[in-house]
């Protein structure tokens, strides 16, 4: 009877052990499956991050290129404006010289006109005396 009890207990223990082993194996499979899912998610996230980084890098590169091009254009415009200003200053200087010359001529003509007028007045005075 005792032997039978011992055998029954041993059978129960074996059954419990087998059940525990089976449960552990199932839990291990579940954990492995979760690890695969997490790993897969991580890979997808890493790929998405990589794509976003590449996209951002490409956008920044384009912005930098555009700014460089805009800066180049502005420098060209500045150079052109400086050249035009130089030309305009030369033209202004020439025109100022011409204006000064004409002003001097006009002043001479005015003096000559006054002298002629004075001479005319003197001549008419002298003629009226005679």
C-alpha positions, 0 to 999 in steps of 0.5 A, a space after each residue: 500500500 505504501 509502495 502504491 502511495 509512493 508510486 502514485 506520488 511519484 506519478 503525480 510529481 512526474 505529471 506536475 514536473 511535465 506540466 511545469 516543463 510544458 508551461 515553461 516551454 510555452 512561456 519561453 516560446 511566448 517570450 521568444 515571440 515577444 522578443 521577435 515582435 519587439 525586435 521587428 518593431 525596433 528595426 522598423 523604428 530604426 529604419 524610420 529614424 534612418 529615413 527621417 534623418 536622411 530626409 532631414 539631411 537632404 533638406 538641410 543640404 538643399 537649404 544650404 545650397 539654396 542659401 549659398 546660391 542666394 548669397 552668391 547672387 546677392 554678392 553679384 548684385 552688390 558688385 553690379 551696384 557698386 560698379 553702377 555707383 562708380 559710373 554714376 559718380 564719374 558721370 556726376 563729376 563730369 556733369 558738375 564740371 560742365 555745370 561749373 564751366 557753364 556757370 563761369 561762362 554765364 558769369 563772364 557774360 553777365 560781367 561783360 553785359 554789365 560792362 557793355 551796359 555801363 559803356 552804353 550808358 556812359 556813351 549816351 551820357 557823353 552824346 547827350 552832353 555834346 
